[in-house]
């Protein structure tokens, strides 16, 4: 009896072990299947805009106001109490009205190259995320600000091969510290023409007008047509007379020196293809000019000077969503842009095998000590675009040297950069002026630093630059230059390296915040 009983217990024990092993194996198989399913199957396509995220919504409303702070000309329904009409005579010496447009940064210069970039990026943001802007009542302000710039650009292009690219003399402007409403210094005009060409600034202005023509196509067809005509003529001018404006006009090298014009030619042609559907522009980017200028396989940083990463992402949408009647060579060319855009994304993702090491200890992408926030914000904007293209096209993943990443991973990276600048940093300070409880008080900005009732001339206004009191006016919505690599920030009005906001930074920030306000699918065609 005893021996039989022991044998039975032993058999039961082994049976229990086998059952447990089977359960464990089954669980492992299910887990592997779930992981495989998660990585191989794309999440559902987002529907119409859903619930909004308050912090991004609030930040977007703040950031949009900086365009009003920077407006030149006769202001209508001006929401900025300390701003008034200014530069009303700009362009008079050439019998042109160049009173509109926007001041570049904390000064009173109108630099056409970065201003046109501002318009292009703002157009892109509206085209991709206009429905999300509309959920928080920011679409119309965005369109109004865009038109303020494009009105200026139209007037700055009085004939086919002439483009006024600057109003004001930078040396004279920077020798004064005064409010724009009371400027007294001369404001000379600088132009490019066939004798002194400027390919990159002509091409960037063409991109601005082509992209804006899509924004206004349905709401103001006549204005859209006008913009497109200017864009086509400017592109022809840029492509026919291939000379850098930095060579034609050496004075521009001090502030917005160009490192090359190939990227602007591809950028402009890409926008013209989207605006017109004309295959010649697609062939332009997909064939010989792409081989010459696109730097396929070499990721770059997106900025006012280098449009390659932006062009690669913009053209990727054609690969994601398809184009009709394109040749194999054009398909191959577009695929090269998409592969390079994917390499850009892989460089941004912190867990990627090819992740860039250009970051602070807290994870902010950091490339340059001057205006350090421009690169992380621009990178995050591109990441959200690529993420949305993946979601809308049901693309499950990208591969970075054998490691897979999803659209959600790209969005998480973008959020990390946005959250950092909004206060999620070691300083617990927002770099967006007017947002949060703690933000820079000594912003390098003439108009913000001088009381509206102060009477100053060109040079006696410098007492306000050197004042130890915080700015009397808030340059609301300005994104300051940003932190040093060691994540410190010196809040001083004389610290223009860190404390000067720029209009083009605001355009990219508006795009980033608009993408994060809520979720929705992107349009597959801008037309």
Secondary structure, DSSP 8 states (H G I E B T S, - for coil): -HHHHHHHHHHHHHHHHHHHHHHHHHHHHHHHHHHHHHHHS------S-----HHHHHHHHHHHHHHHHHB-BS-SS---TT---B-TTTTGGGT-----SB--SSS--EEHHHHHHHHHHHHHHHHHHHHHHHHTT-HHHHHHHHHHHHHHHHHT--BTTBEEEEES-HHHHTT----GGG--S---EEEE-SSS--HHHHHHHHHHHHHHHHHTTTT-HHHHHHHHHHHHHHHHHHHHS---HHHH-GGGHHHH--S-SHHHHHHHHHHHHHHH--HHHHHHHHTHHHHHHS-TT-----SSS--HHHHHHHHHHHHHH--SS--HHHHHHHHHHHHHHHHHHHHHSTTSTT--S-B-TTS-B---STTTHHHHHHHHHHHHHHHHHHHHTT---EEETTEEE-HHHHHHHHHHHHHHHTT-STT--BSBTTSSS-B-SS-S-HHHHS-TT----TTTTHHHHS-SS--SS--TT-B-----TTS-----TT-HHHH---HHHHHHHHHHHHHHHS-----S---
